[in-house]
Amino acid sequence: MIADFLPKAKALDKADELSSYRKAFSFPKKEGKRCIYLCGNSLGLQPSSTQNYVDKELNRWRERGVEGHFTGDMPWVEYHHNSKKQLASLLGALPEEVSAMNNLTSNLHLAMISFYQPKEKRTKILIEKGAFPSDYYAAYSQIELHGMDPATELIELSPKDGSNYLPITEVEDEIERLGDELALVLFPGIQYYTGQYFDLRRITKAAHKIGALAGFDLAHAIGNMPMRLHDAKADFAVWCSYKYLNSGPGSVGGLFIHQTHAQNQKMRRLSGWWGHDALARFKMGNEINPIPTVDGWQLSNSNILSQAAHLAALEVFQKAGLERLRDKSVQMTGMLEEIILGSKSLKENVEIITPSNPDERGCQLSLYLVNHGKGVFDYLTERKVIIDWREPNVMRVAPVPLYNSFEEVVLFAAILEQAIDYVKPN
């Protein structure tokens, strides 16, 4: 019985050292009642401190006008520096390797201009089958940009057994098989649909072994799983900040360039004013001298209001600690899996397509409805449960350790069981 898990969940919530952070977020309400929000993999909740951070910059703008760029405790011309330490900690990177800038797809194109340079036989890009459109569109158009055919140059890797699970060994084998025809591996840290985590170190090692480069889309991984980008020697990575980083809809993205590349000022790139010698920037000399860090890929000045919201959210992460959050996440996701597998009704009608191994998943469990359609999702929505629906018949459920409770996990599972029993199968 799912109800049997409730005492355990309440006890875990009472003992949870991170439970106080739940109060630091604003939850959606319907009909005056707080929703069960398990959709942080699509859009994280707003930290209560966000308004203060944004208001501070609005006040600076109102009171100082253009002088806000150069005066005060956090001048706008260097505002992006304020998030480097926190981002580096989340990504296992050096501060000079990370920057909050642009959005994910813009950063991906900027990185691919530098890191996808097809030559002779080495022309192909390897992605996973069913990649998030951001990655697919970018890879497709970059291949076309070089006058080549994506039908032959874009390799989409599917699991050999036809399942949703793509073993890391199959990724390594495909990289080895492509050999000197492979220019770039572009993989997610966590696959958005299945929730599978990919070993970035092993993928990078396999790519480098055959002379290719490795880049990663960390949209669903940053703030979710601890990473070691610098030690893994990943060439580049991009991310957004509005999912697990809780920085607001469409908020600022981010870019990682490994130190070995960032220091190379001769790398091919699309140049922008803000990416060049900061000390000479306002001399208007039009001398191209890229900053020898990731900042050398910047195009223009920051969107300060977006950066302020981002900084507010990162401060919460800094206080909570990613390792502690990860430990709680493993417990919460494990509890949800245990409940589903222990319920006869759920086990017969819901297939968990996310890997069972905790080391191969983050917060998210993707639930495939074997016998039902979107009516189950609608049933949950009507009962104030907010989750994500993806065709065909998959609900993505993400208990986020910063603001979700163990009790919410149990309540969600109980409502899901009710939905399965109430909604007619297809």
C-alpha positions as CSV (number, residue, x, y, z in Angstrom):
1,M,0.0,0.0,0.0
2,I,1.3,3.4,-1.0
3,A,-0.1,4.9,2.3
4,D,2.4,2.7,4.2
5,F,5.2,4.9,2.9
6,L,3.8,8.1,4.4
7,P,5.2,7.7,7.9
8,K,8.7,7.0,6.5
9,A,8.4,10.0,4.2
10,K,7.4,12.3,7.1
11,A,10.2,11.0,9.2
12,L,12.7,11.7,6.4
13,D,11.3,15.2,6.0
14,K,11.6,15.9,9.7
15,A,15.3,14.7,9.7
16,D,16.1,16.5,6.4
17,E,18.9,19.1,6.9
18,L,17.8,20.7,3.6
19,S,14.1,21.1,4.5
20,S,14.5,24.8,5.4
21,Y,15.3,25.6,1.7
22,R,11.8,24.7,0.8
23,K,10.7,27.9,2.4
24,A,13.1,29.8,0.1
25,F,10.9,29.1,-2.9
26,S,7.5,30.2,-4.1
27,F,5.1,27.4,-5.1
28,P,2.2,27.7,-7.6
29,K,-1.3,27.6,-6.2
30,K,-4.6,26.6,-7.6
31,E,-7.8,27.5,-5.9
32,G,-5.8,28.8,-3.0
33,K,-4.0,25.5,-2.4
34,R,-0.3,24.8,-3.0
35,C,0.4,22.5,-6.0
36,I,2.6,19.5,-5.9
37,Y,5.3,20.8,-8.2
38,L,7.5,18.1,-9.8
39,C,8.5,20.0,-12.9
40,G,11.8,21.5,-12.1
41,N,13.3,19.7,-15.1
42,S,11.3,22.1,-17.3
43,L,11.2,25.3,-15.1
44,G,12.5,25.7,-11.6
45,L,10.6,27.5,-9.0
46,Q,11.4,31.2,-8.1
47,P,13.6,31.7,-5.1
48,S,12.1,34.3,-2.7
49,S,15.3,36.3,-2.9
50,T,15.0,36.8,-6.7
51,Q,12.9,39.9,-6.4
52,N,15.4,41.6,-4.1
53,Y,18.3,40.9,-6.5
54,V,16.4,42.2,-9.5
55,D,15.0,45.2,-7.6
56,K,18.5,46.2,-6.6
57,E,19.5,46.5,-10.3
58,L,16.3,48.3,-11.2
59,N,17.0,50.8,-8.4
60,R,20.6,51.2,-9.6
61,W,19.3,51.9,-13.1
62,R,16.8,54.4,-11.8
63,E,19.2,56.2,-9.5
64,R,22.4,56.1,-11.6
65,G,21.4,55.6,-15.2
66,V,24.4,54.8,-17.4
67,E,26.8,55.2,-14.5
68,G,25.6,51.9,-13.2
69,H,28.0,50.3,-15.6
70,F,31.0,51.5,-13.7
71,T,29.9,52.3,-10.1
72,G,28.7,50.6,-7.1
73,D,29.5,47.2,-5.5
74,M,28.8,45.2,-8.6
75,P,29.3,47.4,-11.8
76,W,27.4,46.1,-14.8
77,V,30.4,45.9,-17.1
78,E,31.8,43.0,-15.1
79,Y,28.5,41.7,-13.6
80,H,29.0,38.2,-15.2
81,H,32.1,37.7,-13.0
82,N,29.8,37.5,-9.9
83,S,28.5,34.0,-10.9
84,K,31.8,32.4,-12.0
85,K,32.7,30.9,-8.6
86,Q,29.4,29.3,-8.1
87,L,29.2,27.9,-11.6
88,A,32.7,26.6,-11.4
89,S,31.7,24.7,-8.3
90,L,28.6,23.2,-9.8
91,L,30.5,22.1,-13.0
92,G,33.8,21.0,-11.5
93,A,35.6,23.7,-13.6
94,L,37.9,26.6,-13.1
95,P,36.3,30.1,-12.8
96,E,38.1,31.2,-16.0
97,E,36.5,28.3,-17.9
98,V,32.8,29.3,-17.2
99,S,30.7,32.2,-18.1
100,A,27.0,33.1,-17.8
101,M,26.1,34.5,-21.2
102,N,23.6,34.5,-24.1
103,N,21.3,31.4,-24.2
104,L,22.0,27.7,-24.7
105,T,21.6,27.6,-28.5
106,S,23.5,30.8,-29.1
107,N,26.4,29.4,-27.0
108,L,26.2,26.1,-28.8
109,H,26.6,27.8,-32.2
110,L,29.5,29.9,-30.9
111,A,31.2,26.8,-29.6
112,M,30.6,24.7,-32.7
113,I,32.1,27.5,-34.9
114,S,35.3,26.9,-32.9
115,F,35.2,23.2,-32.3
116,Y,33.5,21.8,-35.4
117,Q,35.9,22.4,-38.3
118,P,35.5,19.5,-40.7
119,K,38.6,18.7,-42.8
120,E,39.3,15.9,-45.3
121,K,37.7,12.7,-44.0
122,R,37.0,14.1,-40.5
123,T,33.5,15.6,-41.1
124,K,30.9,13.8,-39.0
125,I,29.1,14.8,-35.8
126,L,27.8,12.1,-33.4
127,I,24.6,12.7,-31.4
128,E,22.1,10.5,-29.7
129,K,18.9,9.5,-31.5
130,G,16.1,11.7,-30.3
131,A,18.4,14.4,-29.2
132,F,16.8,17.6,-27.8
133,P,15.9,19.9,-30.8
134,S,18.4,22.5,-29.6
135,D,21.3,20.1,-30.3
136,Y,19.8,18.5,-33.4
137,Y,19.1,21.9,-35.1
138,A,22.5,23.3,-34.2
139,A,24.4,20.3,-35.5
140,Y,22.3,20.1,-38.6
141,S,22.7,23.7,-39.5
142,Q,26.4,23.7,-38.7
143,I,26.9,20.8,-41.2
144,E,25.0,22.7,-43.8
145,L,27.1,25.8,-43.1
146,H,30.1,23.9,-44.2
147,G,28.3,22.9,-47.5
148,M,27.8,19.3,-46.5
149,D,24.8,17.0,-46.3
150,P,23.4,16.3,-42.7
151,A,22.0,13.0,-44.1
152,T,25.5,11.6,-44.3
153,E,27.4,13.7,-41.8
154,L,25.0,13.7,-38.8
155,I,25.2,10.3,-37.1
156,E,22.3,9.6,-34.7
157,L,23.1,6.7,-32.3
158,S,20.3,4.4,-31.1
159,P,20.4,1.6,-28.6
160,K,21.1,-1.7,-30.4
161,D,18.4,-3.6,-28.5
162,G,15.7,-1.0,-29.5
163,S,15.1,0.0,-25.9
164,N,15.4,3.5,-24.4
165,Y,18.6,2.8,-22.6
166,L,21.9,3.6,-24.4
167,P,24.8,1.9,-22.7
168,I,28.0,3.9,-22.5
169,T,29.9,1.0,-24.1
170,E,27.8,1.4,-27.2
171,V,28.7,5.1,-27.3
172,E,32.4,4.3,-27.0
173,D,32.1,1.6,-29.7
174,E,30.4,3.9,-32.1
175,I,33.1,6.6,-31.6
176,E,35.8,4.0,-32.2
177,R,34.0,2.7,-35.3
178,L,33.7,6.2,-36.8
179,G,37.4,6.7,-36.1
180,D,39.1,9.4,-38.3
181,E,35.7,10.3,-39.9
182,L,34.5,11.7,-36.6
183,A,35.0,15.4,-35.9
184,L,32.8,16.0,-32.9
185,V,30.7,14.2,-30.3
186,L,27.8,16.3,-29.1
187,F,26.0,14.5,-26.2
188,P,23.8,15.6,-23.3
189,G,24.8,15.3,-19.7
190,I,21.4,13.9,-19.1
191,Q,19.0,12.9,-21.9
192,Y,15.9,15.0,-21.6
193,Y,13.4,12.3,-22.5
194,T,14.7,9.2,-20.7
195,G,16.6,11.0,-17.9
196,Q,19.7,8.9,-18.5
197,Y,23.0,10.4,-17.3
198,F,26.0,9.9,-19.6
199,D,29.6,9.5,-18.4
200,L,31.2,12.7,-19.7
201,R,34.7,11.6,-18.9
202,R,34.4,8.3,-20.8
203,I,32.8,9.9,-23.8
204,T,35.5,12.6,-23.9
205,K,38.3,10.1,-23.5
206,A,36.9,7.9,-26.3
207,A,36.6,11.0,-28.6
208,H,40.1,12.3,-27.9
209,K,41.5,8.8,-28.4
210,I,40.5,8.9,-32.1
211,G,41.3,12.5,-32.6
212,A,37.8,14.0,-32.3
213,L,36.5,16.6,-29.9
214,A,33.7,16.4,-27.3
215,G,31.0,18.9,-26.4
216,F,28.1,18.6,-24.0
217,D,24.6,20.0,-23.5
218,L,24.1,20.2,-19.8
219,A,20.6,21.7,-19.7
220,H,19.2,18.9,-17.6
221,A,22.5,18.1,-15.8
222,I,23.7,21.3,-14.2
223,G,22.4,21.7,-10.7
224,N,21.2,18.1,-10.8
225,M,24.4,16.0,-10.9
226,P,27.9,16.8,-9.7
227,M,30.3,17.1,-12.6
228,R,34.0,17.3,-13.2
229,L,34.3,19.1,-16.6
230,H,37.9,20.3,-16.1
231,D,39.3,16.9,-15.0
232,A,37.3,15.1,-17.7
233,K,39.0,17.3,-20.3
234,A,35.7,18.1,-22.0
235,D,36.3,20.5,-24.8
236,F,33.2,22.6,-24.3
237,A,29.7,22.6,-22.7
238,V,26.6,24.7,-22.8
239,W,23.6,25.0,-20.5
240,C,20.5,26.9,-19.7
241,S,19.7,28.2,-16.2
242,Y,16.0,28.0,-15.9
243,K,15.6,24.3,-15.0
244,Y,17.4,23.0,-12.0
245,L,19.2,26.4,-11.5
246,N,15.9,28.2,-10.9
247,S,16.9,31.4,-12.6
248,G,13.7,32.3,-14.4
249,P,12.0,31.6,-17.7
250,G,14.4,32.1,-20.6
251,S,17.1,33.2,-18.3
252,V,20.8,33.6,-19.1
253,G,22.6,30.5,-20.5
254,G,26.2,29.4,-19.9
255,L,29.4,28.3,-21.7
256,F,32.3,26.2,-20.6
257,I,35.5,26.2,-22.6
258,H,38.4,24.0,-21.3
259,Q,41.4,26.0,-20.2
260,T,43.6,24.5,-22.9
261,H,41.4,26.0,-25.6
262,A,40.4,29.1,-23.8
263,Q,44.0,30.3,-23.6
264,N,44.4,29.9,-27.3
265,Q,43.6,33.3,-28.7
266,K,44.1,32.1,-32.3
267,M,41.1,29.8,-32.2
268,R,38.6,30.3,-34.9
269,R,35.5,32.1,-33.4
270,L,32.7,34.5,-34.1
271,S,34.1,37.7,-32.5
272,G,32.1,40.2,-30.4
273,W,33.2,43.4,-28.8
274,W,32.7,42.1,-25.3
275,G,35.0,39.1,-25.9
276,H,38.1,41.3,-26.4
277,D,40.6,42.9,-24.1
278,A,38.4,44.4,-21.4
279,L,40.9,47.1,-20.5
280,A,41.0,48.4,-24.1
281,R,37.3,47.8,-24.8
282,F,36.2,51.4,-24.5
283,K,39.1,52.8,-26.5
284,M,37.2,51.8,-29.6
285,G,40.4,50.8,-31.4
286,N,38.9,47.8,-33.2
287,E,41.9,45.7,-32.3
288,I,41.0,42.0,-32.1
289,N,42.6,40.6,-29.0
290,P,40.4,37.9,-27.4
291,I,40.4,37.6,-23.6
292,P,42.4,34.4,-22.9
293,T,39.5,32.7,-21.0
294,V,36.0,31.6,-21.8
295,D,35.1,35.3,-21.8
296,G,36.8,35.5,-25.2
297,W,33.6,34.0,-26.6
298,Q,31.4,36.7,-25.3
299,L,29.6,38.8,-27.9
300,S,28.1,41.8,-26.0
301,N,27.3,43.2,-22.6
302,S,25.1,41.2,-20.2
303,N,21.4,41.3,-19.7
304,I,21.7,42.5,-16.1
305,L,18.2,41.7,-14.9
306,S,18.5,38.1,-16.1
307,Q,22.0,37.9,-14.6
308,A,20.7,39.2,-11.2
309,A,17.9,36.5,-11.1
310,H,20.6,34.0,-11.9
311,L,22.9,35.2,-9.2
312,A,20.0,35.0,-6.6
313,A,19.4,31.3,-7.5
314,L,23.1,30.4,-7.4
315,E,23.5,31.8,-3.9
316,V,20.9,29.3,-2.7
317,F,22.9,26.5,-4.3
318,Q,26.1,27.7,-2.7
319,K,24.5,27.6,0.7
320,A,22.8,24.2,0.3
321,G,25.7,22.4,-1.3
322,L,25.4,20.2,-4.4
323,E,26.7,17.1,-2.7
324,R,24.1,17.2,0.0
325,L,21.4,17.9,-2.6
326,R,22.6,14.9,-4.7
327,D,22.4,12.6,-1.7
328,K,18.8,13.7,-1.0
329,S,17.9,13.4,-4.7
330,V,19.1,9.8,-4.8
331,Q,16.8,9.0,-1.8
332,M,13.8,10.8,-3.2
333,T,14.0,9.2,-6.7
334,G,14.7,5.8,-5.1
335,M,11.6,6.1,-3.0
336,L,9.4,7.0,-6.0
337,E,10.8,4.0,-7.9
338,E,10.3,1.7,-5.0
339,I,6.6,2.8,-4.6
340,I,5.9,2.4,-8.3
341,L,7.4,-1.1,-8.4
342,G,5.7,-2.1,-5.2
343,S,2.2,-1.1,-6.4
344,K,0.5,-3.8,-8.5
345,S,-1.6,-1.3,-10.4
346,L,1.4,1.0,-11.2
347,K,3.8,-1.8,-12.0
348,E,1.4,-3.2,-14.6
349,N,0.6,0.2,-16.2
350,V,3.7,2.3,-15.8
351,E,7.1,1.6,-17.2
352,I,10.1,3.5,-15.8
353,I,12.3,4.2,-18.8
354,T,14.9,6.0,-16.7
355,P,17.9,3.7,-15.7
356,S,17.4,2.1,-12.3
357,N,21.1,2.6,-11.4
358,P,21.3,5.8,-9.4
359,D,24.7,6.6,-10.9
360,E,23.0,6.8,-14.4
361,R,20.2,9.2,-13.5
362,G,19.5,12.5,-11.7
363,C,16.3,13.9,-10.2
364,Q,14.0,12.8,-13.0
365,L,12.1,9.6,-13.6
366,S,10.4,9.2,-17.0
367,L,7.2,7.2,-16.7
368,Y,5.8,5.6,-19.8
369,L,2.1,4.9,-19.7
370,V,1.8,1.4,-21.1
371,N,-2.0,1.2,-21.4
372,H,-3.2,4.8,-20.9
373,G,-2.9,8.1,-22.7
374,K,-2.9,11.7,-21.7
375,G,-6.0,11.3,-19.6
376,V,-3.8,10.2,-16.7
377,F,-1.8,13.4,-17.0
378,D,-5.0,15.5,-17.1
379,Y,-6.3,13.7,-14.0
380,L,-3.1,14.6,-12.2
381,T,-3.2,18.2,-13.4
382,E,-6.8,18.6,-12.2
383,R,-5.6,17.5,-8.7
384,K,-3.0,20.2,-8.5
385,V,0.0,18.1,-9.6
386,I,2.3,19.8,-12.0
387,I,4.6,17.5,-14.1
388,D,5.7,17.4,-17.7
389,W,4.1,15.5,-20.6
390,R,6.1,14.3,-23.6
391,E,4.8,12.4,-26.6
392,P,4.3,9.5,-26.8
393,N,2.7,8.7,-23.4
394,V,5.6,9.8,-21.2
395,M,5.4,11.8,-18.0
396,R,8.6,13.3,-16.7
397,V,8.6,13.6,-12.9
398,A,11.4,15.4,-11.1
399,P,11.5,15.5,-7.3
400,V,13.9,18.4,-6.8
401,P,15.8,18.2,-3.5
402,L,16.0,21.9,-3.0
403,Y,12.3,22.4,-2.6
404,N,10.4,19.1,-2.9
405,S,9.6,16.9,0.1
406,F,9.5,13.1,0.6
407,E,5.8,13.4,1.5
408,E,5.1,15.0,-1.9
409,V,6.7,12.0,-3.6
410,V,4.3,9.7,-1.8
411,L,1.3,11.9,-2.4
412,F,2.1,12.1,-6.1
413,A,2.4,8.3,-6.3
414,A,-1.0,7.9,-4.5
415,I,-2.7,10.3,-7.0
416,L,-1.0,8.5,-9.9
417,E,-2.4,5.2,-8.7
418,Q,-5.8,6.7,-8.4
419,A,-5.5,8.1,-12.0
420,I,-4.5,4.7,-13.3
421,D,-7.5,3.0,-11.6
422,Y,-9.9,5.8,-12.7
423,V,-9.0,6.7,-16.2
424,K,-10.0,4.2,-18.9
425,P,-7.2,2.4,-20.7
426,N,-6.7,3.2,-24.4
